[in-house]
Amino acid sequence: MERRNEINQLIKICEKEIKEDIVDLGIFTGYPGLALYYFEKHKLFNDNDAFKKFEHYLDKSLNGLQEDKVFSLCSGSVGIYYLIFYLTKNKYFDDPIEESFEEFPEYADELLEYYAGKRNFDYLHGFMGVLFLCLELYSFSTDQDFKHQIKERIITVVYLLKSLSVPVDEDKIAWISKGLYSKVEGFSFGFAHGIPSIISLLSNVYTAGIEKETIKEMLDKSYRFIRSVQGDYDGSSFPNFITVRDGERIATDSSRLAWCYGDLSVGIAMLHYGKALGNQESISEAEKILVKTTEREYGKTGVVDVFLCHGSSGLIMMYHYLYRVTGNEAFKKATDFWTHDTLAIGNHPETGMRTWLGSEGWIEQDTILEGRTGLLLQLYAITHENYKNPLEKLFLLDHEH
């Protein structure tokens, strides 16, 4: 009861400090994220003020489709379309999904051509975000003609990924991405920007019964690459990034414990792959990797703030998901530990409601990804027994449809 009271107190503080100072148009960092938050708050508490704010930010989001110059799931139009999909799925919009998304297949073609030209598969900022939305549309729609159109776009992504894959030895493939803050190229080990998002989403495509033979070959080869990299990186099983320069690979020493990259991303992607293809070795190895993350020394976790991307509440979300799907008590203990840590950090007067952005220092944000609204949805999830955080899907954890 005392823990519940502490969480509710943090919720009150967090709700009070929301400033809604947002200008982006994507679901992770923009108006659609605010709309999603207030929609969920209204559903949970029948809060009329929340509903008014939801409709205000929904209008801002929809208007953004006319003026947006950014196309990503994170910060642009794909994120707006995901909000429309989510609200249709949750019966806010009366129109069938096929009518709301009548023009989307052609728009998806433009997006895929744009991202293919840049060789940008990034989940948050590239064409893997388009694949995520297409998979959701495909699984939800009952109109066979629309499903066929979306399936064609999914197949386009599959073969685009195949063309961008890099052979490693004779029986492995990987994908090269650029570092976040430089033009350095290499292998990224995180859901946000790297190979785990590809493995996870391709596993979803395989489960949907699309291009299974091609996808199986890609998944098996990328899984073998992941296992070949696995080792001891100062307490972690994988690095954040392996730089590729003149044919030489240089790995970072360790990885932060976070949603955005590292062992948790890789382990959960391996779990998705193993379940989709019935690979028991992958499932078993994934659980070992994931349990090992619960044993890491606190000082080596890299956790300094409370938000979802790379903070303690993101770890609550991931371990809570893992406990639900595996029943392993280690993940329940980890969920409790990071809940306690969230309370400890969140109540710190100097930095509690701020996110750490490296050279930019401590920044206040209200975004889903690195701010208060994402934190609040996760706090609601652990204080309301029957509430399932919709962000589990958006953060590539939940594969249920």
DRENDO-1510 file (C-alpha; in Angstrom, 1 decimal, always signed):
<recs>
REC; n; res; u; v; w
REC; 1; MET; +0.0; +0.0; +0.0 .
REC; 2; GLU; +2.9; +2.4; +0.8 .
REC; 3; ARG; +4.5; +1.7; -2.6 .
REC; 4; ARG; +1.1; +2.4; -4.3 .
REC; 5; ASN; +0.8; +5.7; -2.5 .
REC; 6; GLU; +4.3; +6.7; -3.5 .
REC; 7; ILE; +3.5; +5.9; -7.2 .
REC; 8; ASN; +0.2; +7.9; -7.0 .
REC; 9; GLN; +2.1; +10.8; -5.5 .
REC; 10; LEU; +4.6; +10.7; -8.4 .
REC; 11; ILE; +1.7; +10.6; -10.8 .
REC; 12; LYS; +0.2; +13.7; -9.3 .
REC; 13; ILE; +3.5; +15.6; -9.5 .
REC; 14; CYS; +4.1; +14.4; -13.1 .
REC; 15; GLU; +0.6; +15.4; -14.2 .
REC; 16; LYS; +0.9; +18.8; -12.6 .
REC; 17; GLU; +4.2; +19.5; -14.4 .
REC; 18; ILE; +3.0; +18.8; -17.9 .
REC; 19; LYS; +3.6; +21.9; -20.0 .
REC; 20; GLU; +2.6; +20.5; -23.4 .
REC; 21; ASP; +5.5; +22.3; -25.0 .
REC; 22; ILE; +5.7; +20.2; -28.2 .
REC; 23; VAL; +6.0; +21.1; -31.8 .
REC; 24; ASP; +6.8; +17.8; -33.6 .
REC; 25; LEU; +4.1; +15.8; -35.4 .
REC; 26; GLY; +5.1; +12.2; -34.7 .
REC; 27; ILE; +3.7; +9.7; -32.2 .
REC; 28; PHE; +6.9; +9.5; -30.1 .
REC; 29; THR; +7.8; +13.2; -29.9 .
REC; 30; GLY; +4.9; +15.2; -31.1 .
REC; 31; TYR; +1.2; +16.2; -30.9 .
REC; 32; PRO; -0.1; +12.6; -31.7 .
REC; 33; GLY; +1.7; +11.4; -28.6 .
REC; 34; LEU; -0.1; +14.0; -26.5 .
REC; 35; ALA; -3.4; +13.1; -28.1 .
REC; 36; LEU; -2.7; +9.4; -27.3 .
REC; 37; TYR; -1.9; +10.2; -23.7 .
REC; 38; TYR; -5.0; +12.2; -23.1 .
REC; 39; PHE; -7.2; +9.7; -24.9 .
REC; 40; GLU; -5.9; +7.0; -22.6 .
REC; 41; LYS; -6.3; +9.2; -19.5 .
REC; 42; HIS; -9.9; +9.8; -20.5 .
REC; 43; LYS; -10.5; +6.1; -20.9 .
REC; 44; LEU; -9.1; +5.3; -17.5 .
REC; 45; PHE; -10.6; +8.1; -15.4 .
REC; 46; ASN; -13.5; +9.3; -17.5 .
REC; 47; ASP; -11.7; +12.7; -17.3 .
REC; 48; ASN; -13.6; +15.4; -19.4 .
REC; 49; ASP; -10.7; +17.8; -19.3 .
REC; 50; ALA; -8.4; +15.1; -20.7 .
REC; 51; PHE; -10.9; +14.4; -23.5 .
REC; 52; LYS; -11.0; +18.1; -24.5 .
REC; 53; LYS; -7.2; +18.1; -24.6 .
REC; 54; PHE; -7.2; +14.9; -26.6 .
REC; 55; GLU; -9.5; +16.5; -29.2 .
REC; 56; HIS; -7.3; +19.6; -29.3 .
REC; 57; TYR; -4.1; +17.6; -30.0 .
REC; 58; LEU; -5.9; +15.3; -32.4 .
REC; 59; ASP; -6.9; +18.4; -34.5 .
REC; 60; LYS; -3.3; +19.6; -34.4 .
REC; 61; SER; -2.1; +16.2; -35.5 .
REC; 62; LEU; -4.6; +15.9; -38.4 .
REC; 63; ASN; -3.8; +19.4; -39.6 .
REC; 64; GLY; -0.2; +18.4; -39.6 .
REC; 65; LEU; -0.8; +15.9; -42.4 .
REC; 66; GLN; -1.2; +18.9; -44.7 .
REC; 67; GLU; +2.0; +20.7; -43.8 .
REC; 68; ASP; +4.4; +18.0; -42.6 .
REC; 69; LYS; +7.9; +17.8; -44.1 .
REC; 70; VAL; +9.0; +15.0; -41.8 .
REC; 71; PHE; +7.7; +11.5; -42.6 .
REC; 72; SER; +8.9; +9.3; -39.7 .
REC; 73; LEU; +7.0; +7.3; -37.1 .
REC; 74; CYS; +8.9; +9.2; -34.4 .
REC; 75; SER; +8.5; +12.8; -35.5 .
REC; 76; GLY; +6.3; +13.0; -38.6 .
REC; 77; SER; +3.4; +11.8; -40.7 .
REC; 78; VAL; +3.7; +8.0; -40.1 .
REC; 79; GLY; +3.2; +8.8; -36.5 .
REC; 80; ILE; +0.0; +10.7; -37.3 .
REC; 81; TYR; -1.3; +7.8; -39.3 .
REC; 82; TYR; -0.6; +5.5; -36.4 .
REC; 83; LEU; -2.7; +7.6; -34.1 .
REC; 84; ILE; -5.6; +7.5; -36.7 .
REC; 85; PHE; -5.2; +3.7; -36.8 .
REC; 86; TYR; -5.2; +3.4; -33.0 .
REC; 87; LEU; -8.2; +5.6; -32.6 .
REC; 88; THR; -10.1; +3.6; -35.3 .
REC; 89; LYS; -9.2; +0.3; -33.6 .
REC; 90; ASN; -10.5; +1.7; -30.3 .
REC; 91; LYS; -13.8; +2.9; -32.0 .
REC; 92; TYR; -13.3; +6.6; -31.7 .
REC; 93; PHE; -13.7; +7.0; -35.4 .
REC; 94; ASP; -16.8; +5.4; -37.0 .
REC; 95; ASP; -15.3; +5.0; -40.5 .
REC; 96; PRO; -13.9; +1.6; -41.4 .
REC; 97; ILE; -10.1; +1.5; -41.5 .
REC; 98; GLU; -10.2; +1.0; -45.3 .
REC; 99; GLU; -11.9; +4.4; -45.7 .
REC; 100; SER; -9.6; +6.3; -43.3 .
REC; 101; PHE; -6.6; +4.8; -45.1 .
REC; 102; GLU; -7.9; +4.8; -48.6 .
REC; 103; GLU; -5.0; +6.9; -49.9 .
REC; 104; PHE; -2.3; +5.4; -47.6 .
REC; 105; PRO; -1.0; +2.7; -49.9 .
REC; 106; GLU; +0.1; +5.2; -52.6 .
REC; 107; TYR; +1.6; +7.4; -49.8 .
REC; 108; ALA; +3.4; +4.4; -48.5 .
REC; 109; ASP; +5.0; +3.9; -51.9 .
REC; 110; GLU; +6.3; +7.5; -51.8 .
REC; 111; LEU; +7.7; +7.0; -48.3 .
REC; 112; LEU; +9.4; +3.8; -49.2 .
REC; 113; GLU; +11.0; +5.3; -52.3 .
REC; 114; TYR; +12.2; +8.2; -50.2 .
REC; 115; TYR; +13.7; +6.1; -47.5 .
REC; 116; ALA; +15.1; +3.6; -49.9 .
REC; 117; GLY; +17.0; +6.4; -51.6 .
REC; 118; LYS; +18.6; +7.2; -48.3 .
REC; 119; ARG; +19.1; +3.5; -47.4 .
REC; 120; ASN; +17.4; +4.4; -44.1 .
REC; 121; PHE; +15.8; +1.4; -42.4 .
REC; 122; ASP; +15.8; +3.0; -38.9 .
REC; 123; TYR; +12.6; +2.2; -36.9 .
REC; 124; LEU; +12.1; +5.6; -35.4 .
REC; 125; HIS; +13.2; +7.6; -38.4 .
REC; 126; GLY; +13.1; +5.4; -41.5 .
REC; 127; PHE; +11.1; +2.7; -43.3 .
REC; 128; MET; +10.9; +0.2; -40.5 .
REC; 129; GLY; +8.4; +2.5; -39.0 .
REC; 130; VAL; +6.3; +2.2; -42.2 .
REC; 131; LEU; +6.5; -1.6; -41.9 .
REC; 132; PHE; +5.3; -1.4; -38.3 .
REC; 133; LEU; +2.2; +0.6; -39.4 .
REC; 134; CYS; +1.5; -1.6; -42.4 .
REC; 135; LEU; +1.6; -4.7; -40.2 .
REC; 136; GLU; -0.9; -3.2; -37.8 .
REC; 137; LEU; -3.2; -2.2; -40.7 .
REC; 138; TYR; -2.9; -5.7; -42.2 .
REC; 139; SER; -3.7; -7.5; -39.0 .
REC; 140; PHE; -6.7; -5.3; -38.2 .
REC; 141; SER; -8.4; -4.8; -41.6 .
REC; 142; THR; -11.1; -7.3; -42.7 .
REC; 143; ASP; -11.4; -5.9; -46.3 .
REC; 144; GLN; -9.5; -8.3; -48.6 .
REC; 145; ASP; -8.7; -5.7; -51.3 .
REC; 146; PHE; -7.2; -3.3; -48.8 .
REC; 147; LYS; -5.3; -6.1; -47.1 .
REC; 148; HIS; -3.9; -7.1; -50.5 .
REC; 149; GLN; -2.7; -3.5; -51.1 .
REC; 150; ILE; -1.0; -3.3; -47.7 .
REC; 151; LYS; +0.5; -6.8; -48.1 .
REC; 152; GLU; +2.1; -5.6; -51.4 .
REC; 153; ARG; +3.8; -2.7; -49.4 .
REC; 154; ILE; +5.0; -5.2; -46.7 .
REC; 155; ILE; +6.5; -7.3; -49.4 .
REC; 156; THR; +8.3; -4.3; -50.9 .
REC; 157; VAL; +9.9; -3.7; -47.5 .
REC; 158; VAL; +10.9; -7.3; -47.2 .
REC; 159; TYR; +12.8; -7.2; -50.4 .
REC; 160; LEU; +14.2; -3.7; -49.7 .
REC; 161; LEU; +15.6; -5.1; -46.5 .
REC; 162; LYS; +17.1; -8.1; -48.4 .
REC; 163; SER; +18.8; -5.8; -50.8 .
REC; 164; LEU; +20.3; -3.7; -48.0 .
REC; 165; SER; +21.5; -6.7; -46.0 .
REC; 166; VAL; +25.3; -7.2; -45.8 .
REC; 167; PRO; +26.8; -10.7; -46.0 .
REC; 168; VAL; +29.0; -11.6; -43.0 .
REC; 169; ASP; +31.0; -14.7; -43.6 .
REC; 170; GLU; +29.1; -17.3; -45.6 .
REC; 171; ASP; +26.0; -17.9; -43.5 .
REC; 172; LYS; +25.2; -14.6; -41.8 .
REC; 173; ILE; +23.8; -11.2; -42.7 .
REC; 174; ALA; +23.5; -7.9; -40.9 .
REC; 175; TRP; +22.4; -4.3; -41.7 .
REC; 176; ILE; +24.7; -1.3; -41.5 .
REC; 177; SER; +23.3; +2.0; -40.1 .
REC; 178; LYS; +24.8; +5.3; -39.3 .
REC; 179; GLY; +25.7; +6.4; -35.7 .
REC; 180; LEU; +23.2; +8.8; -34.1 .
REC; 181; TYR; +25.5; +11.8; -33.9 .
REC; 182; SER; +28.0; +11.2; -36.6 .
REC; 183; LYS; +28.5; +9.7; -40.0 .
REC; 184; VAL; +30.2; +6.6; -38.6 .
REC; 185; GLU; +28.7; +3.4; -40.1 .
REC; 186; GLY; +28.3; +0.1; -38.4 .
REC; 187; PHE; +26.0; -2.4; -36.8 .
REC; 188; SER; +23.5; -1.0; -34.2 .
REC; 189; PHE; +22.1; -3.2; -31.5 .
REC; 190; GLY; +18.9; -1.6; -30.4 .
REC; 191; PHE; +15.2; -1.3; -31.2 .
REC; 192; ALA; +15.3; +2.4; -31.9 .
REC; 193; HIS; +17.8; +2.3; -34.8 .
REC; 194; GLY; +19.2; -1.1; -35.3 .
REC; 195; ILE; +19.1; -4.8; -36.1 .
REC; 196; PRO; +16.8; -5.9; -33.3 .
REC; 197; SER; +13.9; -3.9; -34.8 .
REC; 198; ILE; +14.4; -5.7; -38.1 .
REC; 199; ILE; +14.4; -9.2; -36.5 .
REC; 200; SER; +11.4; -8.4; -34.4 .
REC; 201; LEU; +9.3; -6.9; -37.2 .
REC; 202; LEU; +10.3; -9.6; -39.7 .
REC; 203; SER; +9.2; -12.2; -37.2 .
REC; 204; ASN; +5.8; -10.5; -37.2 .
REC; 205; VAL; +5.7; -10.6; -41.0 .
REC; 206; TYR; +6.6; -14.3; -40.9 .
REC; 207; THR; +3.8; -15.0; -38.4 .
REC; 208; ALA; +1.4; -13.1; -40.7 .
REC; 209; GLY; +2.2; -15.7; -43.4 .
REC; 210; ILE; +3.9; -13.3; -45.8 .
REC; 211; GLU; +7.0; -14.3; -47.9 .
REC; 212; LYS; +7.8; -16.9; -45.2 .
REC; 213; GLU; +10.6; -18.7; -47.1 .
REC; 214; THR; +12.5; -15.5; -47.9 .
REC; 215; ILE; +12.0; -14.2; -44.3 .
REC; 216; LYS; +13.1; -17.4; -42.7 .
REC; 217; GLU; +16.4; -17.3; -44.6 .
REC; 218; MET; +16.9; -13.6; -43.6 .
REC; 219; LEU; +16.0; -14.3; -39.9 .
REC; 220; ASP; +18.2; -17.4; -39.6 .
REC; 221; LYS; +21.2; -15.6; -41.0 .
REC; 222; SER; +20.7; -12.5; -38.9 .
REC; 223; TYR; +20.2; -14.7; -35.8 .
REC; 224; ARG; +23.5; -16.4; -36.5 .
REC; 225; PHE; +25.2; -12.9; -36.9 .
REC; 226; ILE; +23.7; -11.9; -33.5 .
REC; 227; ARG; +25.1; -15.0; -31.8 .
REC; 228; SER; +28.5; -14.5; -33.4 .
REC; 229; VAL; +28.7; -11.1; -31.8 .
REC; 230; GLN; +27.5; -12.2; -28.4 .
REC; 231; GLY; +30.3; -12.0; -25.7 .
REC; 232; ASP; +31.4; -10.1; -22.6 .
REC; 233; TYR; +31.4; -6.4; -23.1 .
REC; 234; ASP; +32.2; -5.2; -19.6 .
REC; 235; GLY; +29.2; -6.9; -18.1 .
REC; 236; SER; +26.8; -6.8; -21.0 .
REC; 237; SER; +26.3; -9.5; -23.7 .
REC; 238; PHE; +26.3; -7.1; -26.6 .
REC; 239; PRO; +27.7; -3.7; -27.5 .
REC; 240; ASN; +25.7; -0.6; -28.4 .
REC; 241; PHE; +27.3; -0.3; -31.8 .
REC; 242; ILE; +30.1; -2.0; -33.8 .
REC; 243; THR; +31.8; +0.5; -36.0 .
REC; 244; VAL; +32.8; -0.8; -39.5 .
REC; 245; ARG; +35.8; +1.1; -40.9 .
REC; 246; ASP; +38.0; -0.2; -43.8 .
REC; 247; GLY; +36.7; -3.7; -43.2 .
REC; 248; GLU; +37.6; -3.6; -39.5 .
REC; 249; ARG; +35.0; -3.9; -36.7 .
REC; 250; ILE; +35.4; -1.9; -33.5 .
REC; 251; ALA; +32.9; -2.6; -30.8 .
REC; 252; THR; +31.9; -0.3; -28.0 .
REC; 253; ASP; +32.9; -1.7; -24.6 .
REC; 254; SER; +29.4; -2.2; -23.1 .
REC; 255; SER; +25.8; -1.2; -23.6 .
REC; 256; ARG; +23.5; +0.8; -21.5 .
REC; 257; LEU; +20.5; -1.0; -19.9 .
REC; 258; ALA; +17.7; +0.6; -21.9 .
REC; 259; TRP; +15.0; +0.2; -24.4 .
REC; 260; CYS; +16.8; +2.1; -27.2 .
REC; 261; TYR; +19.8; -0.3; -27.5 .
REC; 262; GLY; +21.7; -3.1; -26.0 .
REC; 263; ASP; +21.0; -6.5; -24.3 .
REC; 264; LEU; +17.3; -6.0; -23.7 .
REC; 265; SER; +16.6; -5.1; -27.3 .
REC; 266; VAL; +18.6; -8.0; -28.6 .
REC; 267; GLY; +17.2; -10.5; -26.1 .
REC; 268; ILE; +13.6; -9.6; -26.8 .
REC; 269; ALA; +14.1; -9.7; -30.6 .
REC; 270; MET; +15.6; -13.2; -30.2 .
REC; 271; LEU; +12.6; -14.2; -28.2 .
REC; 272; HIS; +10.3; -12.9; -30.9 .
REC; 273; TYR; +12.3; -14.8; -33.6 .
REC; 274; GLY; +12.4; -18.0; -31.6 .
REC; 275; LYS; +8.6; -18.0; -31.0 .
REC; 276; ALA; +7.7; -17.1; -34.6 .
REC; 277; LEU; +9.9; -19.8; -36.1 .
REC; 278; GLY; +9.7; -22.4; -33.3 .
REC; 279; ASN; +13.5; -22.1; -32.6 .
REC; 280; GLN; +13.8; -23.3; -29.0 .
REC; 281; GLU; +17.5; -22.6; -28.9 .
REC; 282; SER; +16.8; -18.9; -29.5 .
REC; 283; ILE; +14.1; -18.8; -26.9 .
REC; 284; SER; +16.4; -20.4; -24.3 .
REC; 285; GLU; +19.4; -18.2; -25.1 .
REC; 286; ALA; +17.2; -15.1; -25.2 .
REC; 287; GLU; +16.0; -15.8; -21.7 .
REC; 288; LYS; +19.5; -16.4; -20.4 .
REC; 289; ILE; +20.6; -13.0; -21.9 .
REC; 290; LEU; +17.6; -11.3; -20.5 .
REC; 291; VAL; +17.9; -12.8; -17.0 .
REC; 292; LYS; +21.6; -11.7; -17.0 .
REC; 293; THR; +20.5; -8.1; -17.5 .
REC; 294; THR; +18.6; -8.3; -14.1 .
REC; 295; GLU; +21.9; -9.1; -12.4 .
REC; 296; ARG; +24.0; -6.2; -13.8 .
REC; 297; GLU; +25.6; -3.9; -11.2 .
REC; 298; TYR; +23.6; -0.7; -10.9 .
REC; 299; GLY; +26.5; +1.5; -11.6 .
REC; 300; LYS; +27.0; -0.2; -15.0 .
REC; 301; THR; +23.3; +0.2; -16.1 .
REC; 302; GLY; +23.7; +3.8; -17.3 .
REC; 303; VAL; +20.3; +4.7; -15.9 .
REC; 304; VAL; +20.1; +8.3; -14.8 .
REC; 305; ASP; +16.5; +9.4; -15.6 .
REC; 306; VAL; +13.0; +8.0; -15.4 .
REC; 307; PHE; +11.7; +8.1; -18.9 .
REC; 308; LEU; +10.9; +5.3; -21.4 .
REC; 309; CYS; +13.7; +5.6; -24.1 .
REC; 310; HIS; +16.7; +5.1; -21.9 .
REC; 311; GLY; +15.4; +5.5; -18.3 .
REC; 312; SER; +14.0; +3.4; -15.5 .
REC; 313; SER; +10.3; +3.4; -16.5 .
REC; 314; GLY; +11.3; +1.9; -19.9 .
REC; 315; LEU; +12.9; -0.9; -17.9 .
REC; 316; ILE; +9.7; -1.3; -15.9 .
REC; 317; MET; +7.8; -1.7; -19.2 .
REC; 318; MET; +10.2; -4.2; -20.6 .
REC; 319; TYR; +10.5; -6.4; -17.5 .
REC; 320; HIS; +6.8; -6.2; -16.9 .
REC; 321; TYR; +6.2; -7.5; -20.4 .
REC; 322; LEU; +8.9; -10.2; -20.0 .
REC; 323; TYR; +7.3; -11.4; -16.7 .
REC; 324; ARG; +3.9; -11.6; -18.4 .
REC; 325; VAL; +5.1; -13.7; -21.3 .
REC; 326; THR; +7.7; -15.9; -19.5 .
REC; 327; GLY; +6.5; -16.1; -15.9 .
REC; 328; ASN; +10.2; -15.9; -14.8 .
REC; 329; GLU; +10.3; -14.5; -11.3 .
REC; 330; ALA; +13.6; -12.7; -12.1 .
REC; 331; PHE; +11.7; -10.3; -14.3 .
REC; 332; LYS; +9.1; -9.6; -11.6 .
REC; 333; LYS; +11.9; -8.7; -9.2 .
REC; 334; ALA; +13.5; -6.5; -11.9 .
REC; 335; THR; +10.1; -4.8; -12.4 .
REC; 336; ASP; +9.9; -4.1; -8.7 .
REC; 337; PHE; +13.5; -2.9; -8.5 .
REC; 338; TRP; +13.1; -0.4; -11.4 .
REC; 339; THR; +9.8; +0.8; -10.0 .
REC; 340; HIS; +11.6; +1.7; -6.7 .
REC; 341; ASP; +14.3; +3.4; -8.8 .
REC; 342; THR; +11.8; +5.4; -10.7 .
REC; 343; LEU; +10.3; +6.7; -7.4 .
REC; 344; ALA; +13.8; +7.5; -6.1 .
REC; 345; ILE; +14.8; +9.4; -9.2 .
REC; 346; GLY; +11.4; +11.0; -9.9 .
REC; 347; ASN; +11.2; +12.6; -6.5 .
REC; 348; HIS; +14.7; +14.2; -6.8 .
REC; 349; PRO; +14.0; +18.0; -6.7 .
REC; 350; GLU; +16.8; +18.9; -9.3 .
REC; 351; THR; +16.4; +16.4; -12.1 .
REC; 352; GLY; +13.4; +14.2; -11.2 .
REC; 353; MET; +11.2; +15.3; -14.1 .
REC; 354; ARG; +13.9; +15.9; -16.6 .
REC; 355; THR; +15.6; +13.7; -19.2 .
REC; 356; TRP; +19.4; +13.5; -19.7 .
REC; 357; LEU; +20.4; +14.3; -23.3 .
REC; 358; GLY; +24.2; +14.2; -22.9 .
REC; 359; SER; +25.8; +17.4; -24.3 .
REC; 360; GLU; +22.4; +19.2; -24.0 .
REC; 361; GLY; +22.2; +18.4; -20.3 .
REC; 362; TRP; +19.0; +18.0; -18.4 .
REC; 363; ILE; +15.9; +18.8; -20.5 .
REC; 364; GLU; +12.2; +19.0; -19.6 .
REC; 365; GLN; +9.9; +17.2; -22.1 .
REC; 366; ASP; +6.4; +16.0; -22.3 .
REC; 367; THR; +6.9; +13.5; -25.1 .
REC; 368; ILE; +6.1; +9.8; -25.1 .
REC; 369; LEU; +9.7; +8.8; -25.9 .
REC; 370; GLU; +11.6; +10.9; -23.4 .
REC; 371; GLY; +9.1; +12.8; -21.3 .
REC; 372; ARG; +6.3; +12.8; -18.8 .
REC; 373; THR; +3.4; +11.5; -20.9 .
REC; 374; GLY; +5.3; +8.2; -21.6 .
REC; 375; LEU; +6.2; +7.9; -18.0 .
REC; 376; LEU; +2.6; +8.5; -16.9 .
REC; 377; LEU; +1.2; +5.8; -19.2 .
REC; 378; GLN; +3.6; +3.3; -17.7 .
REC; 379; LEU; +2.8; +4.4; -14.1 .
REC; 380; TYR; -0.9; +4.0; -14.9 .
REC; 381; ALA; -0.1; +0.5; -16.1 .
REC; 382; ILE; +1.4; -0.6; -12.8 .
REC; 383; THR; -1.3; +1.0; -10.7 .
REC; 384; HIS; -4.3; -0.3; -12.7 .
REC; 385; GLU; -4.5; -4.1; -12.7 .
REC; 386; ASN; -6.5; -4.5; -16.0 .
REC; 387; TYR; -4.8; -1.7; -17.9 .
REC; 388; LYS; -2.4; -2.8; -20.6 .
REC; 389; ASN; +0.0; +0.0; -21.7 .
REC; 390; PRO; -0.6; +0.6; -25.4 .
REC; 391; LEU; +3.0; +1.7; -25.7 .
REC; 392; GLU; +4.2; -2.0; -25.4 .
REC; 393; LYS; +3.0; -2.3; -29.0 .
REC; 394; LEU; +4.6; +0.9; -30.2 .
REC; 395; PHE; +7.9; +0.1; -28.5 .
REC; 396; LEU; +8.0; -3.3; -30.3 .
REC; 397; LEU; +7.5; -5.5; -27.3 .
REC; 398; ASP; +4.0; -6.8; -27.7 .
REC; 399; HIS; +3.4; -9.0; -30.8 .
REC; 400; GLU; -0.2; -9.9; -30.0 .
REC; 401; HIS; -2.9; -8.8; -32.4 .
</recs>
